[in-house]
Amino acid sequence: MSSCSFARPITTQRYQKPDKLETTGGTEIEWPAPYWYVDAGAAAMALMFAAIDEGLDTAIFGVTDVPALKRTLGVPDDVHFVVVVTMGYPAGDDVFPDEAKSAFNERRKARSEVVHWERW
């Protein structure tokens, strides 16, 4: 089993400094949905599309027992789940990675049908 973790980037440290509140008059903005949830959702979607293109199946789910999942995966206490994506080869399918064809590629429309430049 492999796991992925992300170190706290230097940008996180920089943008948590008090001077960043000067633009808002010293108060933190109330976000209706934290933007990092939106970012995590977009990243999960990109991951899932890439996996599907490689012939993998994916699923996204919520976690009901976070402590148990953290123990199983060895995730530190200060790391929080926003989304969990599972992926793997379809069970019982004879498709191997080098033979896999994406359903997206097989039925993809021509670019001229879906890309519009400065007009609809």
N, C-alpha and C positions, 0 to 999 in steps of 0.2 A: 504494500500500500504506500502511496506517496501522498505528500501533502504540500500545500503551497502556503507560504506566509509572506507578508509584506512588511518590511521595516518601515518605521516612521520616516517619511522623506523630509528633507531639509525644508521643503516648502511648507509642510505642516507646521514645523517649528516657527518659521518666519511669520506665517499668517495667523498665529495664535498670540502674537505680541500685542500689548495694549495699544500701541499707536495705530493699529488697524481700526480701532473704534472711532478715531477722529472724524472719519467721513460720515458717521451716523450720529454725531453729537455725543458720543461716549456710551451709547446703549447698543446692545446686540440686537440685531434684527430678528423678529419672530418669523420663522419659516413655517408655512403651513405643512409642507412636507420637506424634510431635510434634503438638501440638494444631493448629498452623498447617497441617499437612497435611489434617487433618479439615476445617478452615475452608475451605481451598482446594478440596477436593472438593465441599463444599456449595455454594460459590460457582460452581464449574464446572457443577454440576447445575442450579442456578437459571438460569444463563446459557443452558444447553442447552434447558431447558424453555421459556424466554422466546423463544428463537430458533425452536423448533418451533412455538410458538403463532403466530409471524409467517410461517409457511410455509417456513422455512429447514430444510435438513438440517444435522446436526452430527455430528462424530466426535471422539472423545477418544483420544489416543495418547501413548505414551512416546517420548522422544527418544533415539536411539542416537548421534547426532553433535552433542552440545551446542555445541561451538565453531562448527561450520558454521551451525547455526541462529541462534546469537547474531550471527554476522557478517552473515547474510542479513537479519535483522530489525533490526540495529543496536542490539542489547541490550548494556548495559554489563556489564563483567566481574563486578561485585558483585551482579548480579541473577541469581537462580537459578530455574530452572523447577521447578515442582511438578507441573503438568499443562499440557497443550497441547490447546486445543479449536479445531478448524477448523469453519467454517460457510459455507454458501452456498446458492444456489438449486439445486434438483435439476436435473441435466443432462437435457435432452430433455423436460422437463415444461412444459406450457403454462400452468402456474399462475403468476400474477404476484402480487406482494405484496398488492395491494388485493383480489384475488380469493381469496387463500389461506384455507383453512379448516383449523383445527387438528384433528388426529385425536383429541386429548384432549377438545375441546369437543363433537365429534360423538357421542362415545360416553360422555360424562360422566354418572355416576349423579346422581340427585337428592341434594341436600345431606342430607336427612333419612335417606338410606340409608347415609351414610358418616360423619356427625358424630354423636357420642354425648355427651350431657351428664351427667357424674357417674354414669354407669352404662353398661353395654354393651348 
